[in-house]
Amino acid sequence: MTAVVPVEYINPFIIAVTKTLETMVGCKVTRQAPTLKKESRSLFPVSGIIGLSGTVIGTCIVTMSEALALKSASAMLMEERTQLDDDVFDAVGELANMIAGNAKAQLEEYKLSLSLPNVIRGTDVEILFPENCQPISIPFQTDFGPMAVEIGFSPKKTS
């Protein structure tokens, strides 16, 4: 049976995206309507991926337009970035880590641990979520372009 992500998991990620981007990037963030993620491909060309484990297991993907990735890295590094490079990917990974970490703090009853972030480039990349879960995609519009946080959780398997 496939489980839909409960709302008590979703709200901490919405709050974390808004606070993190407003603080670190200095941009306004507007949430749009969440949808069930039907495709396993990344939504935007730059994505930071964090695994979560505890009493539940999950995946958090912070995916964004190239323009937002460049503006985010420029703001965080205090130096204009005009092309995707290792510094930009590191900045996107750090944003994903901050967003997942802020959400984790609001989900402490699940005793979550975070993996190190992985960053991928491209929209033709398949991203897998834990089995038996129906991931949700929460799109946002920012001053610098679109992004989304995509999360999927399932109960931890017991042996």
Residue pairs with C-beta under 8 A, 6 or more apart in sequence:
1 132
2 132
2 133
2 134
3 132
3 133
3 134
3 153
3 154
3 155
4 36
4 134
4 136
5 133
5 134
5 135
5 136
5 151
5 152
5 153
6 153
8 107
9 58
9 107
9 151
9 153
10 34
10 136
10 138
10 151
11 106
12 102
12 103
12 104
12 105
12 106
12 107
13 60
13 99
13 103
13 138
13 149
13 151
14 31
14 138
14 149
15 102
15 103
15 106
16 98
16 99
16 100
16 101
16 102
16 103
16 106
17 29
17 31
17 62
17 99
17 138
17 140
17 147
17 149
18 29
18 31
18 140
19 102
20 95
20 98
20 99
20 102
21 27
21 29
21 72
21 95
21 140
21 142
22 28
22 29
24 72
24 75
24 76
24 95
24 98
25 68
25 71
25 72
25 75
25 76
25 95
25 142
25 144
26 75
27 71
27 142
27 143
27 144
28 142
28 143
29 140
29 141
29 142
30 140
30 141
30 142
31 138
31 139
31 140
32 138
32 139
32 140
32 141
33 139
34 136
34 137
34 138
34 139
35 136
35 137
35 139
36 134
36 135
36 136
36 137
37 129
37 134
37 135
37 136
37 137
37 150
37 152
40 126
40 127
40 128
40 129
41 123
41 124
41 125
41 126
41 127
42 61
42 63
42 120
42 122
42 123
42 125
42 127
43 63
43 123
43 137
43 148
43 150
44 63
44 64
44 65
44 66
44 123
44 146
44 147
44 148
45 65
45 66
45 69
45 121
45 122
45 123
46 63
46 64
46 65
46 66
46 68
46 69
46 84
46 88
46 89
46 92
46 119
46 120
46 121
47 61
47 62
47 63
47 64
47 92
47 119
47 120
47 121
47 125
47 127
48 61
48 62
48 63
48 92
48 93
48 95
48 96
48 97
48 117
48 118
48 119
49 59
49 60
49 61
49 62
49 96
49 117
49 118
49 119
49 120
49 127
50 59
50 60
50 61
50 62
50 96
50 97
50 100
50 114
50 115
50 117
51 57
51 58
51 59
51 114
51 115
52 58
52 59
52 60
52 100
52 104
52 112
52 113
52 114
52 115
52 153
53 112
53 113
53 115
53 156
54 110
54 111
54 112
54 113
54 156
55 109
55 110
55 111
55 156
56 110
56 112
56 153
56 154
56 155
56 156
57 130
57 153
57 154
57 155
57 156
58 129
58 130
58 133
58 151
58 152
58 153
58 154
59 127
59 128
59 129
59 130
59 135
59 150
59 151
59 152
60 96
60 99
60 100
60 103
60 149
60 150
60 151
61 96
61 127
61 148
61 149
61 150
61 151
62 92
62 95
62 96
62 99
62 100
62 147
62 148
62 149
63 147
63 148
63 149
63 150
64 72
64 92
64 145
64 146
64 147
64 148
65 144
65 145
65 146
65 147
66 84
66 145
67 144
67 145
68 142
68 144
68 145
68 146
68 147
69 84
69 88
69 91
69 92
70 81
70 82
70 83
70 84
70 88
71 144
71 145
72 88
72 91
72 92
72 95
72 144
73 81
73 87
73 88
73 90
73 91
73 92
74 80
74 81
76 91
76 94
76 95
77 87
77 91
81 87
81 88
84 121
89 119
89 121
90 119
92 119
93 117
93 118
93 119
94 117
96 117
96 119
97 114
97 116
97 117
99 149
100 114
100 117
101 114
104 112
104 114
120 127
127 150
129 135
129 152
130 152
130 153
130 154
131 154
132 154
132 155
133 152
133 153
133 154
134 152
135 150
135 151
135 152
136 150
136 151
136 152
137 148
137 149
137 150
138 148
138 149
138 150
138 151
139 146
139 147
139 148
140 146
140 147
140 148
140 149
